[in-house]
Amino acid sequence: MSVRILPDRRSFLWLNGFAGISVGFVNMKTILVLIVIYLLYCEGAVKLRQDDQLNNRPIIGVLSQEQSLFLREKYPEENYTSYIATSYVKDVEASGARVVPILIGKDRDYYEELMKKINGVLFPGGATYFNNSDGYADAGQHIYEIAQQMNDRGDYFPIFGTCLGFELLIILASGRSEVENRNRCYSYQNLPLRFTTDYRDSKMFSAAPLDILVILATLDVTVNSHQFCIVDDNLKSHGLDDDWLVTSHSDDQDGLEFIASIEHKRYPIYGVQFHPEKSFEWKLSKNYPHSAESIKANRYFMDFFVSECRKSGHSFNNAAEENEYLIYNYIPHFTGLLGSAYHQCYMLEPKGVRN
């Protein structure tokens, strides 16, 4: 069940966990008590962060995907086989982390070794098939399975999937087959979120600031650009509703309700159907929101994910090895000038040859 949050005072109090306090009974004594609770909470939170020894130099792997036919035609002489839109890299960097590109078409050992050195993985959105041999989905399956094994051993390793990446997470959890566990769903709109009644039980939203929640619930700030989606029945049909917590919905252009945000109940694995990184895309025809409110709200998701990645203590053996893997070894191309929906892209070649 989803509910619409309204930006009135009663909703504000309810969202902060004070649903039982009537607006008419918020007197000075109550306010002082709440201030004390807040200060005690903040003091405890600061101590917890100090004790936890968080990683303040997180590095996140961003999975590449097959080169699109459009871009392949624009670079006919180069042997580019995969790419990463720079908006994902900028999104990660704006939240205080660095990026390592993860190549497709590798054996499992490549992903196992790389994941020992990085602190989390982002499955980006895009447009590719899940049945390509040695492609995005095969690499994603290796990463998904390895991450589960790591977390089962107590080695904290988060994954975040956006749009296509979110759909891949659910398909992997369902078990890949010829009939993919997702629905046709057309949405090319900026939409608000309709939060579920228990969304505050999630890790993603349990500590989300009230102003962020109000923006997400009342304004058209989440960018949707997809032909497929995951609906509640996709979870129920494959017995996934016991393992995954749905936290919000939105509606497509035909009124179909789809899952907008989700997280795994056991593992630090998260997904959103929309595109928070589109704050860094500028194609006028796409009408991406760039208001101060939309940027503030969309920043929350990568800030949250990077905070999760800070809980991982993985690192490279030394600075020289770290530098060898970082995205800085690649040159971003101004693909927007060529007509691409992406303003810039990193083009990746076979076996990681630097361009």
C-alpha distance (Angstrom), angle and dihedral (degrees) to the residues before:
residue distance angle dihedral
M1 . . .
S2 3.78 . .
V3 3.77 128.1 .
R4 3.78 132.7 -163.3
I5 3.79 114.4 -126.2
L6 3.78 113.6 -141.8
P7 3.80 119.9 -152.6
D8 3.81 96.8 -122.5
R9 3.79 126.7 119.0
R10 3.79 95.4 -102.1
S11 3.81 89.5 54.9
F12 3.79 90.4 47.8
L13 3.81 91.3 55.7
W14 3.79 92.9 44.0
L15 3.79 92.7 50.3
N16 3.79 90.7 53.5
G17 3.78 91.3 54.6
F18 3.79 97.8 -99.3
A19 3.80 98.4 109.7
G20 3.77 92.1 139.2
I21 3.80 94.1 60.0
S22 3.79 111.9 93.6
V23 3.77 115.5 -142.5
G24 3.77 89.2 -124.6
F25 3.81 93.0 57.5
V26 3.79 99.3 50.6
N27 3.83 96.7 115.2
M28 3.78 130.0 166.1
K29 3.80 93.4 -90.4
T30 3.79 91.6 54.0
I31 3.79 91.3 48.3
L32 3.81 91.3 51.8
V33 3.81 91.0 49.8
L34 3.80 90.9 51.2
I35 3.80 91.3 48.6
V36 3.83 90.7 52.6
I37 3.81 91.1 48.8
Y38 3.80 89.9 48.9
L39 3.82 93.0 50.0
L40 3.80 92.1 47.4
Y41 3.77 89.7 49.4
C42 3.80 92.4 50.1
E43 3.80 92.1 48.3
G44 3.78 90.5 51.1
A45 3.79 91.7 46.8
V46 3.81 91.8 53.5
K47 3.81 91.7 49.8
L48 3.80 91.1 48.1
R49 3.79 91.7 53.7
Q50 3.79 91.6 49.8
D51 3.80 92.3 48.9
D52 3.78 93.8 46.5
Q53 3.81 94.8 62.3
L54 3.79 93.3 -138.7
N55 3.81 119.5 -155.5
N56 3.79 107.5 -109.2
R57 3.82 94.1 -174.9
P58 3.81 101.1 57.4
I59 3.79 120.0 174.3
I60 3.80 119.0 -161.5
G61 3.78 126.7 -160.9
V62 3.81 116.0 -135.1
L63 3.79 113.8 -157.9
S64 3.79 115.2 -130.0
Q65 3.78 123.1 -143.4
E66 3.78 138.5 -151.7
Q67 3.77 115.6 -64.7
S68 3.79 110.2 -100.2
L69 3.80 119.3 -117.0
F70 3.81 88.5 -120.9
L71 3.81 93.9 57.0
R72 3.79 92.8 40.3
E73 3.80 88.6 58.7
K74 3.81 90.4 50.0
Y75 3.81 92.1 53.9
P76 3.83 103.0 36.8
E77 3.81 96.2 156.9
E78 3.79 97.8 48.7
N79 3.76 122.4 80.9
Y80 3.80 96.6 -134.8
T81 3.78 111.3 158.9
S82 3.81 102.0 172.9
Y83 3.79 141.7 12.9
I84 3.81 145.8 -164.2
A85 3.80 122.2 -147.5
T86 3.80 108.6 -124.1
S87 3.82 91.5 -134.2
Y88 3.81 88.4 76.8
V89 3.78 91.3 50.7
K90 3.81 91.9 48.5
D91 3.79 90.3 48.1
V92 3.81 91.4 54.2
E93 3.80 93.6 43.8
A94 3.82 92.6 49.0
S95 3.80 87.8 59.5
G96 3.80 93.4 53.6
A97 3.80 104.4 -94.7
R98 3.79 136.6 106.0
V99 3.80 129.6 -129.0
V100 3.77 135.8 -123.4
P101 3.83 115.1 -171.5
I102 3.80 114.2 -127.5
L103 3.80 112.6 -146.7
I104 3.79 124.6 -140.9
G105 3.80 124.8 -133.2
K106 3.81 96.0 48.0
D107 3.77 130.5 129.1
R108 3.80 121.3 -106.1
D109 3.80 93.2 -98.9
Y110 3.81 90.5 64.4
Y111 3.81 91.9 56.7
E112 3.81 93.7 43.0
E113 3.79 92.9 52.3
L114 3.79 94.7 44.3
M115 3.80 93.3 48.0
K116 3.81 89.9 56.6
K117 3.81 87.7 62.9
I118 3.81 103.1 41.9
N119 3.80 131.5 61.9
G120 3.79 104.3 -133.8
V121 3.80 144.4 -18.2
L122 3.80 132.6 -117.2
F123 3.81 118.5 -152.8
P124 3.83 102.4 -156.4
G125 3.76 128.4 -151.6
G126 3.78 122.4 -109.3
A127 3.78 141.4 117.7
T128 3.77 118.1 -70.6
Y129 3.78 137.9 117.3
F130 3.79 124.6 -103.4
N131 3.82 94.3 -140.8
N132 3.82 98.1 62.8
S133 3.79 112.4 121.0
D134 3.83 113.0 -112.5
G135 3.78 91.4 -1.8
Y136 3.79 140.1 121.9
A137 3.81 95.6 -57.7
D138 3.82 95.3 47.5
A139 3.80 91.0 50.0
G140 3.80 89.8 45.2
Q141 3.79 91.2 52.6
H142 3.80 91.9 53.2
I143 3.81 90.7 49.2
Y144 3.81 93.9 45.2
E145 3.81 93.1 50.9
I146 3.81 94.5 43.6
A147 3.82 90.9 49.0
Q148 3.80 90.9 53.1
Q149 3.81 90.5 50.9
M150 3.80 91.1 49.1
N151 3.79 92.9 50.2
D152 3.81 91.3 46.6
R153 3.83 86.9 57.9
G154 3.80 91.0 51.2
D155 3.83 92.9 -103.1
Y156 3.81 101.9 134.2
F157 3.80 110.3 -134.9
P158 3.84 122.4 162.2
I159 3.81 131.2 -158.2
F160 3.81 127.6 -163.9
G161 3.81 122.5 -166.4
T162 3.81 124.8 -163.2
C163 3.83 121.6 -161.5
L164 3.82 103.4 -52.0
G165 3.80 87.7 22.2
F166 3.79 91.5 52.9
E167 3.81 90.9 49.5
L168 3.80 89.4 49.7
L169 3.81 90.8 54.2
I170 3.80 91.8 56.0
I171 3.81 93.5 43.6
L172 3.81 90.1 50.9
A173 3.79 90.2 48.9
S174 3.82 89.0 49.0
G175 3.80 93.8 49.6
R176 3.80 117.3 -103.1
S177 3.78 115.3 -95.4
E178 3.80 139.9 152.6
V179 3.80 88.8 -90.6
E180 3.80 104.5 60.5
N181 3.78 117.9 -143.8
R182 3.81 97.1 -123.3
N183 3.79 136.7 88.9
R184 3.76 135.0 -121.5
C185 3.76 104.4 -103.5
Y186 3.79 128.2 165.8
S187 3.78 118.1 -154.9
Y188 3.79 126.3 150.8
Q189 3.77 97.3 157.3
N190 3.77 141.4 104.9
L191 3.79 106.3 -114.4
P192 3.81 143.3 177.2
L193 3.80 121.7 -120.5
R194 3.79 123.3 -110.1
F195 3.79 103.3 -148.7
T196 3.79 121.5 -145.2
T197 3.79 118.6 -119.8
D198 3.82 92.2 -107.1
Y199 3.81 98.5 40.6
R200 3.83 90.6 118.3
D201 3.82 88.1 65.2
S202 3.81 88.7 68.9
K203 3.78 126.3 94.6
M204 3.80 90.6 -131.8
F205 3.79 95.7 57.8
S206 3.80 105.8 19.7
A207 3.81 92.6 96.4
A208 3.81 99.1 25.3
P209 3.83 111.9 136.7
L210 3.77 115.2 -107.6
D211 3.81 95.0 -121.5
I212 3.82 90.5 55.7
L213 3.80 91.5 51.1
V214 3.79 92.9 49.1
I215 3.83 91.6 51.1
L216 3.80 91.8 48.8
A217 3.79 93.0 47.0
T218 3.80 99.3 44.8
L219 3.81 109.0 28.3
D220 3.82 133.2 63.0
V221 3.80 95.3 -114.3
T222 3.82 106.5 126.3
V223 3.82 112.2 90.0
N224 3.79 114.6 -137.0
S225 3.79 121.9 -168.3
H226 3.77 111.1 156.4
Q227 3.81 144.7 120.6
F228 3.79 94.4 -161.3
C229 3.77 133.7 44.2
I230 3.78 144.2 172.0
V231 3.80 118.5 -110.4
D232 3.80 130.0 -170.3
D233 3.80 91.3 -99.1
N234 3.82 90.2 59.6
L235 3.80 87.6 63.0
K236 3.81 95.8 43.0
S237 3.81 94.7 46.7
H238 3.79 91.7 57.5
G239 3.80 98.8 35.6
L240 3.80 93.1 -110.2
D241 3.80 97.8 129.1
D242 3.82 89.7 85.0
D243 3.82 91.3 56.8
W244 3.81 102.8 36.6
L245 3.80 130.3 58.3
V246 3.81 115.8 -148.0
T247 3.80 109.9 -148.5
S248 3.81 104.4 176.2
H249 3.79 145.2 5.2
S250 3.79 137.7 -155.8
D251 3.83 132.7 -172.5
D252 3.79 127.0 -115.8
Q253 3.81 125.0 -135.9
D254 3.83 91.3 -83.4
G255 3.79 94.7 48.6
L256 3.81 96.3 -100.0
E257 3.80 111.0 150.8
F258 3.81 110.9 -132.3
I259 3.78 132.9 -179.4
A260 3.81 109.6 -96.6
S261 3.82 100.1 -178.7
I262 3.77 134.9 13.4
E263 3.79 143.0 161.6
H264 3.78 137.5 -164.1
K265 3.81 114.2 -105.5
R266 3.82 94.2 -141.8
Y267 3.79 107.3 26.5
P268 3.85 129.2 49.3
I269 3.80 91.3 -109.6
Y270 3.80 119.7 134.4
G271 3.79 137.3 178.6
V272 3.80 140.6 -172.5
Q273 3.78 126.8 -173.2
F274 3.80 92.4 -149.2
H275 3.81 131.1 69.0
P276 3.83 117.0 -108.1
E277 3.82 90.1 172.6
K278 3.82 92.7 64.9
S279 3.81 87.7 90.6
F280 3.83 82.0 83.6
E281 3.82 95.7 50.6
W282 3.80 119.0 88.1
K283 3.82 110.8 -177.2
L284 3.82 104.8 139.8
S285 3.80 95.7 -147.3
K286 3.80 91.4 59.3
N287 3.82 94.1 61.4
Y288 3.79 94.0 -146.2
P289 3.82 111.5 -178.4
H290 3.80 114.8 -108.2
S291 3.79 101.5 168.6
A292 3.78 118.6 132.2
E293 3.81 89.3 -109.2
S294 3.81 94.3 51.4
I295 3.79 93.3 47.9
K296 3.79 91.5 48.2
A297 3.81 92.6 50.1
N298 3.81 96.3 44.1
R299 3.79 92.1 47.7
Y300 3.79 88.1 63.3
F301 3.80 94.3 72.8
M302 3.79 98.7 56.4
D303 3.80 90.6 38.7
F304 3.80 87.0 56.2
F305 3.80 93.7 46.8
V306 3.79 93.7 48.0
S307 3.81 88.9 49.9
E308 3.80 86.9 55.8
C309 3.81 91.3 49.1
R310 3.81 90.0 53.1
K311 3.81 86.6 69.3
S312 3.82 89.6 67.1
G313 3.79 116.7 88.8
H314 3.81 96.8 -162.7
S315 3.79 117.7 130.4
F316 3.77 142.4 164.8
N317 3.79 118.3 -96.7
N318 3.79 92.9 -109.1
A319 3.81 143.0 -17.4
A320 3.80 93.1 -90.1
E321 3.81 92.4 56.9
E322 3.81 90.7 44.4
N323 3.80 91.6 52.5
E324 3.79 91.1 50.6
Y325 3.81 91.8 60.7
L326 3.81 103.0 39.4
I327 3.82 122.8 111.2
Y328 3.81 88.8 -117.1
N329 3.81 87.7 83.8
Y330 3.80 88.9 71.2
I331 3.80 130.1 70.4
P332 3.84 118.9 -129.3
H333 3.82 114.0 -131.3
F334 3.80 122.3 -143.1
T335 3.80 93.4 -123.6
G336 3.80 93.1 162.2
L337 3.80 88.5 75.7
L338 3.81 88.5 59.9
G339 3.80 93.8 54.0
S340 3.80 98.7 -95.5
A341 3.80 119.2 146.8
Y342 3.80 86.3 -129.7
H343 3.79 116.1 79.7
Q344 3.82 91.6 -148.9
C345 3.81 135.9 2.1
Y346 3.77 137.0 -167.8
M347 3.80 108.5 -133.2
L348 3.79 114.8 -147.0
E349 3.77 125.9 -159.2
P350 3.81 132.4 -154.3
K351 3.80 115.1 -66.3
G352 3.78 92.0 4.0
V353 3.80 97.5 -70.8
R354 3.82 106.3 176.7
N355 3.82 117.6 -121.9
